[in-house]
């Protein structure tokens, strides 16, 4: 009797386990079908948007794909292909080249909200195919978006765009011109880094526009854009996420003039030039401070400026803390060689000439894998990483740990002490 009971329990547990796996595979398949439907008969790009795609659990690396890989790592499991993603593949919402294909990658479990989920899938699908249509994936950080005046004139630009978006097509000229005046003011204030805005908009901006225009019901897009504009000032960081806002906003303004405007876009395109062309307005030139101050009041400028001044005081305190952490206390410096990285673009912190602080990140390179969960890492020009090493640095063969980060070193690599404040990775 005991044997029968034990067999029955074993079979029951096994059946439930199988059902759980089948359920996840079916769920993944339903998401693939959502993506395929969203991309079907699209006229946004002269390329097939839906293609190789997989979802991956960042903890277990269990992966669900819509097609097999060339190495046979992913096995058929009902309507999808499933397997464990190799350790060398970076996990993030991104696009990666793996086993002979470019894949769109999303973290599992997927977003529960339908529109957010399809938006994300279309965003990453754009990244998968953008090189084919002559739009290289370039991702500079916009350093001046961490400064008070960079943020102020960005938020004023958005409020002017919001005003334009709320009006009929033939009544938008004044607000669009004012938006470009605020943008031009930003250009004058930050001539050295302003060009990166256009570069990022022609990659991340177009990716998010693709996600919005294909992933959301047409009747909901305007309210979605209003929400993005109205909450932009609440974002912790804009140095990478700014283009995720301006891309869809400018893109939708152009869409309402010509739904196929993207078919003429290339890597040199610029939203102000496109707006001027489609709305028949002139590009602004230098405006006096008196004129700009008057325009600020038309777009809730007083409230924006008050809020940003408070944030600036807090930002300068953090700048001081980070500079002390990375320049006056022990650090480990790593030279990047063939890096892959995943990070949250909404949390980056600009440290001016020192580089950009990534509060959390995962980096894979020829020397091994770095995981940052607290205290941050400083990266300069995508070439050098600096890690705080003042508290609890523990070197145990190939495992290097400190408060907030750890490194699994590949064979042949070690940590060498240069002096009391500096460690480096050497081979």
N, C-alpha and C positions, 0 to 999 in steps of 0.2 A: 504493500500500500504506500509505503514511504517512497519507493522508487517511482511509482506512478505520479504521486504528487510532485516530486522533484522534476520529473520530465515535463509535467503540465506547466509548472511555474517557469521552467526554462524556455519552453516553447512560447509561453505568453509574453515573457520579457523580450524574447527574440523578435516576436511579431511586432510588438510595440516599437522596438528599436528600428526595425525595417520600415515601419510606417512613418516614423519621424524623419528618416533619411529621405524616403520617397516624397514626403510632404515638402521638405526643403527644396528638393529638386524640382517639384512641380511649381513651387513658388517662384523659383529662379526662372523657370521656363515662362511663367506668366509675365514676368518683368521683361524678358527678352522680347516677348510678343508686343508688349507695350512700346518698347523702343522701336521695333520694326514698323509698327503701325504709325508712330509719330514721324518716322523718316520717309514713309511711303509717299511717292508722288510729290516730294518737296521741290520747291523752286528757289531755294536759298543759295545753294552752291551747285556748281557743275561737277559734282562728284557724288558717289554713293556714300551717304552718311552712315547708314547702319552697316556694321561689319563685325569682325572679331571682337568679342566682348566677354569679360569674366568678372564675377563677383568673388571677393576673397575675404575670409575671416582673418583679421589681423593677429588674433591670438593663436589659432590652430593652423592657419594658412590653408585651411580647407577651401577649395575653389570650385565654383560652378561656372562653366563656360557654355557658349552657344555653338561651339564647334571644337573639333579635336586639335591638339597641338601636334607638331611634326615628330616629337620624340615619344609620343604615346604615354605621357605622364597622366593626362586626363582621360579617364575611361568612361564609356557610355553608362549612364545611369538614368534610365527612362528617356525622357526627351532632351536631357542635357549631358554634358561631359563633366566628370568630377574627379578631383585628385588633390594632392598636396603640392602647393606651389613651392618650388625650390627656394632655399634660403637666399640665394644671390639676387632674387628679384625683389625690388623695392615695392612695398605695399603702400598705396595711397589712392585717392581719387585722382586719376591721371591717365596718361597713355604711355605704354611701354612697348619696346621691341623685344619680343621673346619668341624663341623657336621659329624664326623665319617669318614672323608676322608682327604687324603693329596691332596692339590690342587696346581697347578702351577698358579701363579698370575702375571698379567701384568697391568700396568697403562693404562687407556683409556683417550684420543684416542691413538691408537697404532702408532708405527713408520710408516711413509709413505713409506720409502724405503723397497722394498720386501725382499731383502737379510738381511738387518738389522733386520727386523721384525721377519723373520723365525729363524734367529740366536738367537734372544732373547727368542723366544718361546721354542726352543730346549734347550737352556741354563737352563731356569727355569724348563723345564720338567725333565732334569737330576736331579736337586735338589729335585724334587718331589719323585723320585724313588731311589736316591742314597743309602739310608739306607738299602733298600732291597738287594742291591748287596754288602753290607759290606763296604761301603764308608761313614763314618759319616760326617755330615756337620759341619766342624770345621772352624772357621773364625778368626784366630789370626791376629793381626796387626803386620807388619814387621817393627819394630821401626827403624832399621838401614837403611831402605830405605829412610829415611828423611835426613840422614847425607850425607855430600859431598862425602866421599869415598864409602859409600854404593851405592849411585847412580852412581858414576863413574864406578865402577866395574860391576854394573848391566848393564849399557848401553854398556860397552865394550863387555860383554858376548853376548848381543843381536846382536851387529855388527858382531861378529864372527859367530854367528848362521845364520845371514843373508847371510854372505859370503858362508857358507856351503850350505845353501838352494839354492843358485844360481848356484851350480855346480852339475855335474852328481853324482850319488850315489857313485861311486867308487873313487871319488876325494874329498870327504868331510872330511876325517880323520883329516887332519891338523887343519882345522878351528874348527871342533868339539872339538878336544883336547884343542885348545886355549880357546874356550868358557868355557870349564870346568876348565881351569887354572884360568881364571878371577873369576869364581864362587868359586873356592877353596881359592883364595886370600880373597874374601869376608868372607868366613868361618873363616879364620885365624884372620881377623880384628874384627869380631863380633861373637865370639863363643857362647855367651850367648843367642842370639836371632836368630842365623842362622837357627836352626832346624825348626823354624816356616815357613820358605820358603817352605820346603817340605810338611808340613802339609797343608798349604794354596793351594799349587799346586795340591794336591790330592783331593781337594774339588772344589774351585773356578776355578782352572786351568783346571781340567777335565770337569767341567760344560761348560766353554767357548770353549774348544776343541770340545765337543759334539755339541754346537751351530754352530761352524764354519764348521765342517765336514758334518753335516746333513742339515744345513741351507743355505749353499752357493753352487752355481755351482762349480763343481770340477775345472773348468778352471779358476776360479777367485780367488781361495784360496791363491795361491802364492802371487799375487799382494796385496791382503788384508793383508797378513802377513808382507810383505815389508812395507806397510804403517804403520802398528801398530809399527813396530820396528823404523822406521824413525821418528815417532812423539812421541815416548816414552819420550824423553827428554823434551817435551813441556808440559807434564802432570803436573798439580799443585801438585799432590801427588801420590806416588807409594807405600805407606805403606800397601795398600790393593789391588790396581789395578795391582801390578807387576805380580801376578799369572795369571791374565786375558791375559797377553801378553805371558808369557813363556809357559803356558799350551798349547795353540794352536800351538806355534812354535815348541816346542819339540815334541808335539803330531803329527804334520804333518811330521816332519822328521822321526818319527817312523812309521807313516802310509805308507810312501813311501818304507819302508822296509818290513812291514807286516801290511796290512789294519786291521787285527784283533788283534793288539797288546794289545788293552784294555781288551780283554777277560781274560788276565792273571794278570791284575792289582788288587792289594788290598790296604788296608789303609797304609801298610808299604812300598809301592813302592816308588821309587826315580828316577827322570828323569836321572841324571848322570849314575846311574847303568843300566838303560834301554838302554841309548845311547851306553854305553860301550859294552853291550851284543849284541845289534843288529848291531852295526857298527864295532865290533871286535877291539875296541881301549882300551888302558889301562887308568885307572883313574889316573889323575895327582897327584903328591905329591908336597911337598913344592918347590917352585921355587924362585930363588934369585930376589931381587928388580931390578937388572940390566937386568935380563932375561925378567921380566915382563914389564919393561920400553921399552924394544925393541919391545915386542909384542904390546904394546899400540899404537905405531906409525903405525903399520900395519892396524889398525882399526880406524883411524881418532882420536886417543887418545888425541892429542894436542888440537883439537877443543872442544872435550867433556870436558876436564879438564878446559879449559878457561871458558866455559859456566857455568859449575857447581860451579866454584869459585865465579862467580858473583852472582849466585843464593844463595850460602851459606851466603854471606854478608846480603842479604835480609832476609833469613831464620832466622839468628841470631837476627835480629832486631825484627822480629815477636815473636820469643821465649821470648825475654825480655818483650815485651808488654803483652803477655799472662801470663807470670809468675807474673807480677805486678797485672794484672787483677784478677787472681785467688788466689793470696796469700797475697796481701797487701791491698785489698779493700774488702768491704762487700760481702759475698757470702751466698748462700743457698745450704746446703748439703743434699742430698737425698740418703738414703740407698735403694738399689734395692733388691726386693724380688722375684718377678715372672715377669720378664721384657719381653716385646716385643718391638722391635725397628725397625724403618725404617730410612735410611740415605743414603747419596750419598758417595759411597766409593772413588770417585775421588777427594774429597775435604778434607779428614782427615789430621790432622796436629799432628805430634808426639811431645809430650812435655816431652820425656824421662821418668824419674822416677815419674813425676807428673801424667802421663796418656796420653790420646789421646783427642785432641780437635775435636769436631764435629761441624762444622760451622752451619749446619742445621740438624734437626732430629725431629722425633716424637717418644715418648716413652709412652708405656702403662704399668701400674703396678697396684698392689693392692691399691695403694694410689690415683690413678687417671691417667690423661693424660697430658703429657707435650708436648708442641709444641715450637720448637726453630727455629726462622726465621732469627736471626741476633746475632752477638756477640759470639755465640757459647756456647757449654757446654763442660765441662771437665769430662771424664769418666775414672775411674781407675779400671782395672782388671774386667770389667763388673759387679762391685759390688757397686760402689759409683759414683754419679753424683754431680758435683759442678757447680752452676750457678752464674753468676755475679749479684749482688743485690745492686749495688752502686747508680744507677740512677732510680728514679721513681718507687720504689717498692710499689705496690698497693695491699693491702690485703682486699678483699671484700667478706666476707663469704667463699664460696667454690671456688672463682675465685682469683687466685694469678697472678699478671701481673708485668712485669718489661720491661725495654727497650730490646726488642729482643726475649722475651719468655713469655709464659703464661701457667698456670697449672689449669686444672679443677679438683678439689679435690673430691674424693669420700667421702661419709658420714663418720664422725668420725675422719677425719684427719684435722690437722691444722698446721700453721707455728708458731714455737716458737723461740724467740730470746734468744740466748745463751750469747752473748756479743756484743760489738759495731761492730764487723766484721763478726759475725757468726749467721746464722739462720739455723734451721733444721726443717724437717717435723716430726711431732709426732702424735700419736693416743691416 
